[in-house]
Amino acid sequence: MYKVFNFLLFSLIIIFILSVLKYYTSSKNMVSKNYNRSNADKILKEKISNLPILENDTNNVIVFNDSFENEMNEVEKKRSFWELLKSK
C-alpha cells in the first residue's frame, strides 16, 4: 500500500511539472510574453492616463502637538545605556 501511494504521488508530481513546462514553452505564451514586454511602456501610459485626479482636501487638517517637546524640555533625564547597566 505504501509503495502504491509513493508511486501515485511521484507520478502526479511528474505530470504537474510536465504540464507547467508545456504551458511555459507553448507558442501562445511566448507570443503573449513578447507582446507584453515590447508594449510595456504603452500599456503603462494608457493605464496612467485613465487615473482620476483627486482634489486636495487636507488643508489645515494636521495640528502639530508640541506637548511632548515641552515635557522633554522640563524634565532633563540622563539617557544613557551604560547607566542602566550599573547596579545600585
Backbone as JSON, one array per atom type, in Angstrom:
{
  "sequence": "MYKVFNFLLFSLIIIFILSVLKYYTSSKNMVSKNYNRSNADKILKEKISNLPILENDTNNVIVFNDSFENEMNEVEKKRSFWELLKSK",
  "N": [[0.83, -1.2, 0.0], [1.92, 1.24, 0.79], [3.95, 1.6, -1.1], [2.48, 1.86, -3.42], [1.13, 4.23, -2.95], [3.31, 6.01, -2.84], [4.27, 5.77, -5.47], [2.05, 6.76, -6.9], [1.95, 9.4, -5.94], [4.46, 10.35, -6.8], [4.13, 10.13, -9.57], [2.07, 11.99, -9.99], [3.38, 14.36, -9.34], [5.33, 14.47, -11.35], [3.67, 14.65, -13.61], [2.49, 17.15, -13.11], [4.74, 18.86, -13.24], [5.53, 18.48, -15.9], [3.25, 19.44, -17.25], [3.3, 22.14, -16.55], [5.73, 22.94, -17.71], [5.05, 22.48, -20.38], [3.08, 24.42, -20.78], [4.53, 26.86, -20.37], [6.37, 26.76, -22.42], [4.85, 26.93, -24.63], [3.71, 28.23, -27.79], [1.72, 30.15, -27.75], [1.95, 31.31, -25.21], [4.52, 32.35, -25.42], [4.22, 34.3, -27.45], [2.41, 36.03, -26.23], [3.91, 36.85, -24.0], [6.11, 38.14, -25.23], [4.74, 40.21, -26.53], [3.72, 41.66, -24.37], [6.1, 42.46, -23.15], [7.27, 44.07, -25.11], [5.45, 46.13, -25.38], [5.2, 47.37, -22.94], [5.64, 50.0, -21.98], [3.73, 51.44, -23.42], [1.35, 50.27, -22.51], [1.46, 50.97, -19.79], [1.33, 53.78, -19.98], [-1.25, 54.11, -21.0], [-2.78, 53.11, -18.86], [-2.06, 54.91, -16.84], [-3.03, 57.3, -17.85], [-5.75, 57.07, -17.52], [-6.25, 57.41, -14.86], [-7.99, 58.92, -12.17], [-7.84, 62.34, -11.05], [-7.52, 63.41, -7.87], [-9.0, 65.79, -5.69], [-7.3, 67.99, -3.5], [-7.94, 67.81, -0.18], [-6.87, 68.26, 2.3], [-6.1, 70.53, 3.64], [-5.07, 72.44, 6.4], [-5.61, 70.41, 8.26], [-3.97, 68.82, 9.81], [-2.76, 69.19, 13.01], [-0.07, 70.2, 14.8], [1.21, 68.7, 17.64], [2.88, 69.89, 20.26], [3.35, 69.23, 22.88], [4.8, 67.07, 23.85], [7.41, 67.78, 23.29], [7.65, 69.98, 24.98], [7.42, 68.72, 27.47], [9.74, 67.19, 27.45], [11.66, 69.15, 27.56], [11.23, 70.21, 30.07], [11.81, 68.16, 31.89], [14.85, 66.93, 32.49], [16.34, 64.16, 31.91], [18.85, 61.7, 32.46], [19.95, 59.89, 29.81], [21.28, 57.2, 29.2], [22.67, 54.29, 28.05], [24.59, 52.79, 29.37], [24.35, 53.61, 31.97], [22.06, 52.36, 32.79], [22.87, 49.76, 33.12], [24.5, 49.73, 35.32], [24.8, 48.69, 38.68], [22.94, 49.4, 41.65]],
  "CA": [[0.0, 0.0, 0.0], [2.82, 2.38, 0.9], [4.65, 1.75, -2.38], [1.5, 2.34, -4.4], [0.91, 5.63, -2.64], [4.51, 6.74, -3.27], [4.28, 5.79, -6.93], [0.99, 7.68, -7.33], [2.38, 10.76, -5.61], [5.57, 10.66, -7.7], [3.6, 10.32, -10.93], [1.34, 13.26, -10.01], [4.37, 15.45, -9.35], [5.92, 14.48, -12.69], [2.64, 15.17, -14.53], [2.37, 18.57, -12.84], [5.93, 19.54, -13.77], [5.47, 18.43, -17.36], [2.19, 20.33, -17.74], [3.79, 23.52, -16.37], [6.72, 23.16, -18.76], [4.36, 22.54, -21.67], [2.42, 25.73, -20.88], [5.5, 27.94, -20.48], [7.09, 26.69, -23.7], [3.9, 26.98, -25.73], [3.86, 29.41, -28.64], [0.74, 31.15, -27.31], [2.53, 32.01, -24.08], [5.69, 33.11, -25.91], [3.73, 35.48, -28.17], [1.83, 36.92, -25.23], [5.0, 37.39, -23.2], [6.86, 39.08, -26.05], [3.88, 41.37, -26.77], [3.68, 42.46, -23.14], [7.42, 43.06, -22.92], [7.55, 45.12, -26.09], [4.48, 47.21, -25.26], [5.0, 47.69, -21.52], [5.53, 51.45, -21.81], [2.44, 51.86, -23.97], [0.31, 49.8, -21.61], [1.53, 51.8, -18.59], [0.84, 55.12, -20.29], [-2.71, 54.02, -21.11], [-3.34, 52.94, -17.53], [-1.84, 56.14, -16.08], [-3.87, 58.38, -18.37], [-7.13, 56.87, -17.08], [-6.37, 57.6, -13.42], [-8.65, 60.19, -11.81], [-7.07, 63.27, -10.23], [-8.31, 63.72, -6.68], [-8.83, 67.13, -5.17], [-6.63, 68.04, -2.21], [-8.84, 68.29, 0.86], [-6.16, 68.11, 3.56], [-5.59, 71.82, 4.12], [-5.3, 72.76, 7.81], [-6.18, 69.26, 8.95], [-2.99, 68.31, 10.76], [-2.35, 70.13, 14.03], [1.11, 69.67, 15.44], [1.14, 68.67, 19.09], [4.24, 70.08, 20.77], [3.39, 69.0, 24.33], [5.89, 66.14, 24.14], [8.67, 68.55, 23.29], [7.64, 70.78, 26.21], [7.71, 67.81, 28.58], [11.14, 66.8, 27.36], [12.47, 70.28, 27.98], [11.03, 70.4, 31.51], [12.47, 67.1, 32.65], [16.11, 66.55, 31.87], [16.76, 62.87, 32.44], [20.01, 61.11, 31.83], [19.56, 58.79, 28.93], [22.5, 56.52, 28.83], [22.52, 52.84, 28.12], [25.52, 52.24, 30.36], [23.81, 53.93, 33.29], [21.05, 51.35, 33.11], [23.54, 48.51, 33.49], [25.17, 49.86, 36.61], [23.99, 48.26, 39.83], [22.8, 50.45, 42.65]],
  "C": [[0.88, 1.27, 0.0], [3.54, 2.65, -0.42], [3.71, 2.27, -3.46], [1.25, 3.84, -4.2], [2.11, 6.48, -3.1], [4.58, 6.84, -4.79], [3.24, 6.76, -7.48], [1.4, 9.13, -7.09], [3.51, 11.21, -6.55], [5.07, 10.93, -9.12], [2.8, 11.62, -11.03], [2.3, 14.45, -10.05], [5.0, 15.57, -10.73], [4.93, 15.05, -13.71], [2.48, 16.67, -14.35], [3.54, 19.34, -13.45], [5.9, 19.57, -15.3], [4.39, 19.36, -17.92], [2.6, 21.8, -17.61], [4.81, 23.84, -17.45], [6.07, 23.28, -20.13], [3.69, 23.9, -21.86], [3.44, 26.83, -21.14], [6.3, 27.91, -21.77], [6.14, 26.75, -24.88], [4.07, 28.28, -26.53], [2.9, 30.52, -28.24], [1.32, 31.98, -26.15], [3.72, 32.86, -24.52], [5.26, 34.39, -26.62], [3.18, 36.5, -27.19], [2.91, 37.6, -24.4], [5.8, 38.42, -23.98], [6.05, 40.35, -26.33], [3.86, 42.27, -25.53], [5.01, 43.14, -22.87], [7.69, 44.21, -23.88], [6.63, 46.32, -25.93], [4.25, 47.63, -23.81], [4.84, 49.18, -21.31], [4.18, 51.96, -22.31], [1.29, 51.46, -23.04], [0.28, 50.64, -20.34], [1.0, 53.21, -18.84], [-0.67, 55.14, -20.41], [-3.36, 53.91, -19.73], [-3.19, 54.21, -16.7], [-2.76, 57.25, -16.56], [-5.32, 58.26, -17.91], [-7.32, 57.06, -15.58], [-7.07, 58.92, -13.11], [-7.72, 61.04, -10.93], [-7.95, 63.7, -9.08], [-7.99, 65.12, -6.19], [-8.2, 67.07, -3.79], [-7.57, 68.62, -1.18], [-8.19, 68.18, 2.24], [-5.58, 69.42, 4.08], [-6.02, 72.04, 5.56], [-5.95, 71.62, 8.58], [-5.24, 68.78, 10.06], [-2.59, 69.43, 11.72], [-1.19, 69.51, 14.78], [0.98, 69.79, 16.95], [2.56, 68.77, 19.64], [4.32, 69.85, 22.27], [4.5, 68.01, 24.7], [7.22, 66.87, 24.2], [8.76, 69.39, 24.54], [7.96, 69.91, 27.42], [9.18, 67.41, 28.6], [12.05, 67.93, 27.82], [12.36, 70.51, 29.48], [11.82, 69.39, 32.33], [13.71, 66.67, 31.89], [16.6, 65.28, 32.53], [18.03, 62.43, 31.73], [19.53, 59.92, 31.01], [20.83, 58.13, 28.43], [22.29, 55.03, 29.02], [23.39, 52.26, 29.22], [25.06, 52.55, 31.78], [22.77, 52.9, 33.72], [21.69, 50.06, 33.58], [24.25, 48.57, 34.83], [24.24, 49.4, 37.73], [23.98, 49.35, 40.88], [23.46, 50.06, 43.94]]
}
